[in-house]
Amino acid sequence: MSLKFHVIMMTVLAVISDAILIPFYPQFFSARYGIDSAVHVGAYVAAISIAVMCTLPLWARVARRIEPLHLLVYTQFAAGTFSLLCDWAPDVQSYWVLSMLMFMCKSSYLLMYPYMMRLTPKDQHAATIGVLSVVVHFGAIFGAVVGGFVLQAWGPRASIFAMAAGDFFQMAVCIYLIRSGKIVRINTGEHAQTAAAAAEARRVNWRARLPILRLALVMLLFDFSAYLIRPFFAVYWQKTSGYDSELVSGMAFAIPGVVAIVALRLHAHIRARSGRLPDHTVGNLLLGMVGLLLHAAPDPVWIVVGRVLYGWSLFQIIVKLEVNLFRLSTPQRYAQDYSITNFFQNLGVLLSSFAAGAIVERYGLHVPFLLAAGGFVLTALLDRLILNVPSADHAAPLEAPAHAN
């Protein structure tokens, strides 16, 4: 099996480990520490984003001197250890400290994304990003379903152990890859080229980075809108549908992931027949807006329909924005530019987490869906005004020169 396959499998494990408790933090804090505050849950999810924002650039700098897979052996071991220590936490303050340390160590696995893109030719970026996007969604599917089942069947402690198991398994995969010799190392010439590119980048005026910064701003607004509905969806579903089962809530939460898998298969079928892929940013954002509005309908059937439309839109837009990131960047700057956009994306998740808690506490569980729908409209306007992402027909000529080089 190839290095690419193992990296994808590591990403699946990482996302599953992250997603086990994401839909169920309100229930987790209520069951374990007796805290029912929506603001507290929003603040906690926001703190996770802060932890990732602060540590990913640090891991990117360390990875310049240490091969990423070697680095992940230590960071994932630390993440699993802190996760196990979370089970010991006697109060919510201790849990916050230990779990934030866990997420800070976990964030290092994000280095695998630019690492794999460096190994992928530009003309295969869209397909690879599509696969990775589905991997993330599939991880959310499995993580949410497993998390709901584990929380319902065995309680909060088992959820913590399941998260730790994912971290240790990632560490084991890294050790296997190191010992098997599958690692693709950067040779001396590439190191020199990267250093020269970095020196040149320091001399380039900041205006040369404007395209990346514009893209990052669009990503910030998109992620803010997309993740505004996440922290309290399980609670909203249980209240609206009348089903108190965490397993059923996890399955409803995971519907967009199923849609993403269907979309990937459809894309592969169209690509195999040399057809034109659907590539309409504004249209997909407006479709997502409709899906979000349907979430606010007090009927489980309409919520499911809304999840389907939202999932389709989410997949299409994520792939389009990521493709444009690697089109605007160069292989020598992939990690640096990815850390810039990832910072803005996490800032969007951070703001949405704080906002979600405050909005639900004051206005109710349905309002985040309405505000997220408005955010998708603003994202569409911002895309047209400052980014104007080209369609697939116009993108190909832009990518040809880079691939030729």
Backbone hydrogen bonds, N-H to C=O, Kabsch-Sander energy under -0.5 kcal/mol:
donor,donor_aa,acceptor,acceptor_aa,energy
6,H,2,S,-1.8
7,V,3,L,-2.5
8,I,4,K,-2.3
9,M,5,F,-2.3
10,M,6,H,-2.3
11,T,7,V,-2.1
12,V,8,I,-2.3
13,L,9,M,-2.3
14,A,10,M,-2.4
15,V,11,T,-2.6
16,I,12,V,-2.6
17,S,13,L,-2.5
18,D,14,A,-2.2
19,A,15,V,-2.5
20,I,16,I,-1.0
21,L,18,D,-0.5
22,I,18,D,-0.5
24,F,21,L,-1.5
25,Y,22,I,-0.7
28,F,24,F,-3.0
29,F,25,Y,-2.7
30,S,26,P,-1.6
31,A,27,Q,-2.8
32,R,28,F,-2.7
33,Y,29,F,-1.8
34,G,29,F,-0.6
34,G,30,S,-0.9
35,I,29,F,-1.9
36,D,34,G,-0.6
41,V,37,S,-1.6
42,G,38,A,-2.4
43,A,39,V,-2.6
44,Y,40,H,-2.2
45,V,41,V,-2.4
46,A,42,G,-2.0
47,A,43,A,-2.1
48,I,44,Y,-1.7
49,S,45,V,-1.4
50,I,46,A,-2.0
51,A,47,A,-2.4
52,V,48,I,-2.0
53,M,49,S,-2.8
54,C,50,I,-2.4
55,T,51,A,-1.6
56,L,52,V,-2.4
59,W,55,T,-2.6
60,A,56,L,-2.4
61,R,57,P,-1.8
62,V,58,L,-2.2
63,A,59,W,-2.4
64,R,61,R,-1.1
65,R,62,V,-1.8
66,I,62,V,-1.9
70,H,67,E,-0.8
71,L,67,E,-2.1
72,L,68,P,-2.3
73,V,69,L,-1.2
74,Y,70,H,-1.0
75,T,71,L,-2.3
76,Q,72,L,-2.5
77,F,73,V,-1.2
78,A,74,Y,-2.3
79,A,75,T,-2.4
80,G,76,Q,-2.4
81,T,77,F,-2.2
82,F,78,A,-2.7
83,S,79,A,-2.2
84,L,80,G,-2.1
85,L,81,T,-2.1
86,C,82,F,-1.4
87,D,83,S,-0.7
87,D,84,L,-0.9
88,W,84,L,-0.5
88,W,85,L,-1.0
89,A,85,L,-0.9
95,Y,91,D,-2.0
96,W,92,V,-2.4
97,V,93,Q,-2.0
98,L,94,S,-2.5
99,S,95,Y,-2.8
100,M,96,W,-2.2
101,L,97,V,-1.9
102,M,98,L,-1.9
103,F,99,S,-2.4
104,M,100,M,-2.2
105,C,101,L,-1.8
106,K,102,M,-2.6
107,S,103,F,-1.9
108,S,105,C,-1.3
109,Y,106,K,-2.3
110,L,107,S,-1.7
111,L,108,S,-1.9
112,M,109,Y,-1.7
113,Y,110,L,-1.4
115,Y,111,L,-1.6
116,M,112,M,-2.2
117,M,113,Y,-2.0
118,R,114,P,-1.7
119,L,115,Y,-0.6
119,L,116,M,-0.8
120,T,117,M,-1.1
124,Q,121,P,-2.0
125,H,122,K,-1.6
128,T,124,Q,-2.4
129,I,125,H,-3.2
130,G,126,A,-2.2
131,V,127,A,-2.1
132,L,128,T,-2.6
133,S,129,I,-2.7
134,V,130,G,-2.2
135,V,131,V,-2.5
136,V,132,L,-2.3
137,H,133,S,-2.3
138,F,134,V,-3.9
139,G,135,V,-2.7
140,A,136,V,-2.0
141,I,137,H,-2.5
142,F,138,F,-2.9
143,G,139,G,-3.0
144,A,140,A,-2.5
145,V,141,I,-2.6
146,V,142,F,-3.1
147,G,143,G,-3.0
148,G,144,A,-2.5
149,F,145,V,-2.4
150,V,146,V,-3.2
151,L,147,G,-2.6
152,Q,148,G,-2.1
153,A,149,F,-2.9
154,W,150,V,-2.9
155,G,150,V,-1.1
155,G,151,L,-0.5
159,S,155,G,-1.1
160,I,156,P,-1.7
161,F,157,R,-2.0
162,A,158,A,-2.2
163,M,159,S,-1.8
164,A,160,I,-2.0
165,A,161,F,-2.3
166,G,162,A,-1.5
167,D,163,M,-1.5
168,F,164,A,-2.3
169,F,165,A,-2.1
170,Q,166,G,-1.9
171,M,167,D,-2.0
172,A,168,F,-2.0
173,V,169,F,-2.1
174,C,170,Q,-2.2
175,I,171,M,-2.2
176,Y,172,A,-2.2
177,L,173,V,-2.4
178,I,174,C,-2.4
179,R,175,I,-2.4
180,S,176,Y,-1.9
181,G,177,L,-0.8
181,G,178,I,-0.6
182,K,177,L,-1.5
183,I,177,L,-0.6
185,R,183,I,-0.8
187,N,185,R,-0.5
191,H,187,N,-2.3
192,A,188,T,-2.6
193,Q,189,G,-2.4
194,T,190,E,-2.9
195,A,191,H,-2.6
196,A,192,A,-2.6
197,A,193,Q,-2.4
198,A,194,T,-2.4
199,A,195,A,-2.4
200,E,196,A,-2.4
201,A,197,A,-2.5
202,R,198,A,-1.6
203,R,199,A,-0.9
203,R,200,E,-0.7
204,V,200,E,-1.1
208,A,205,N,-2.0
209,R,206,W,-1.7
210,L,207,R,-1.5
213,L,209,R,-2.3
214,R,210,L,-3.0
215,L,211,P,-2.2
216,A,212,I,-2.6
217,L,213,L,-2.0
218,V,214,R,-2.0
219,M,215,L,-2.5
220,L,216,A,-2.3
221,L,217,L,-2.0
222,F,218,V,-2.5
223,D,219,M,-3.0
224,F,220,L,-2.4
225,S,221,L,-2.1
226,A,222,F,-2.9
227,Y,223,D,-2.3
228,L,224,F,-0.7
230,R,227,Y,-1.0
233,F,230,R,-1.2
236,Y,232,F,-2.4
237,W,233,F,-3.1
238,Q,234,A,-2.2
239,K,235,V,-2.1
240,T,236,Y,-2.6
241,S,237,W,-3.1
242,G,238,Q,-1.4
244,D,242,G,-0.6
249,S,245,S,-1.9
250,G,246,E,-2.6
251,M,247,L,-1.9
252,A,248,V,-2.2
253,F,249,S,-2.6
254,A,250,G,-1.5
255,I,252,A,-1.1
257,G,254,A,-1.0
258,V,254,A,-1.4
259,V,255,I,-2.2
260,A,256,P,-2.1
261,I,257,G,-1.7
262,V,258,V,-2.0
263,A,259,V,-2.6
264,L,260,A,-2.4
265,R,261,I,-2.1
266,L,262,V,-2.3
267,H,263,A,-2.5
268,A,264,L,-2.5
269,H,265,R,-2.1
270,I,266,L,-2.4
271,R,267,H,-2.9
272,A,268,A,-2.1
273,R,269,H,-1.2
274,S,271,R,-1.6
275,G,270,I,-3.0
277,L,275,G,-0.5
281,T,279,D,-0.5
284,N,280,H,-2.5
285,L,281,T,-2.2
286,L,282,V,-2.4
287,L,283,G,-2.0
288,G,284,N,-2.3
289,M,285,L,-2.0
290,V,286,L,-2.0
291,G,287,L,-2.1
292,L,288,G,-2.4
293,L,289,M,-2.3
294,L,290,V,-2.1
295,H,291,G,-1.1
296,A,292,L,-0.8
296,A,293,L,-0.8
297,A,294,L,-1.4
299,D,297,A,-2.1
303,I,299,D,-2.0
304,V,300,P,-2.3
305,V,301,V,-2.1
306,G,302,W,-2.6
307,R,303,I,-2.4
308,V,304,V,-1.9
309,L,305,V,-2.2
310,Y,306,G,-2.7
311,G,307,R,-2.5
312,W,308,V,-2.2
313,S,309,L,-2.3
314,L,310,Y,-2.7
315,F,311,G,-2.2
316,Q,312,W,-2.2
317,I,313,S,-2.5
318,I,314,L,-2.4
319,V,315,F,-2.2
320,K,316,Q,-2.1
321,L,317,I,-2.7
322,E,318,I,-2.4
323,V,319,V,-2.6
324,N,320,K,-2.0
325,L,321,L,-1.6
326,F,322,E,-1.9
327,R,323,V,-1.3
328,L,324,N,-2.2
329,S,325,L,-1.4
333,R,330,T,-1.7
334,Y,330,T,-0.7
334,Y,331,P,-0.8
337,D,333,R,-3.2
338,Y,334,Y,-2.7
339,S,335,A,-2.1
340,I,336,Q,-1.6
341,T,337,D,-2.3
342,N,338,Y,-2.9
343,F,339,S,-1.9
344,F,340,I,-1.8
345,Q,341,T,-2.6
346,N,342,N,-2.7
347,L,343,F,-2.0
348,G,344,F,-2.2
349,V,345,Q,-2.2
350,L,346,N,-2.8
351,L,347,L,-2.8
352,S,348,G,-2.2
353,S,349,V,-2.2
354,F,350,L,-2.1
355,A,351,L,-2.6
356,A,352,S,-3.0
357,G,353,S,-1.8
358,A,354,F,-1.9
359,I,355,A,-3.0
360,V,356,A,-2.7
361,E,357,G,-2.1
362,R,358,A,-1.7
363,Y,359,I,-3.7
364,G,359,I,-0.9
364,G,360,V,-0.8
367,V,364,G,-0.6
369,F,366,H,-0.8
370,L,366,H,-1.0
371,L,367,V,-2.3
372,A,368,P,-2.4
373,A,369,F,-1.9
374,G,370,L,-1.8
375,G,371,L,-2.0
376,F,372,A,-1.8
377,V,373,A,-1.5
378,L,374,G,-2.2
379,T,375,G,-2.2
380,A,376,F,-2.0
381,L,377,V,-2.0
382,L,378,L,-2.8
383,D,379,T,-2.6
384,R,380,A,-1.8
385,L,381,L,-2.3
386,I,382,L,-2.7
387,L,382,L,-0.9
387,L,383,D,-0.8
388,N,383,D,-5.7
394,H,391,S,-0.5
395,A,391,S,-2.0
396,A,392,A,-1.6
398,L,394,H,-0.8
399,E,395,A,-2.0
400,A,396,A,-1.6
402,A,398,L,-0.6
403,H,399,E,-2.2
404,A,400,A,-2.5
405,N,401,P,-1.7
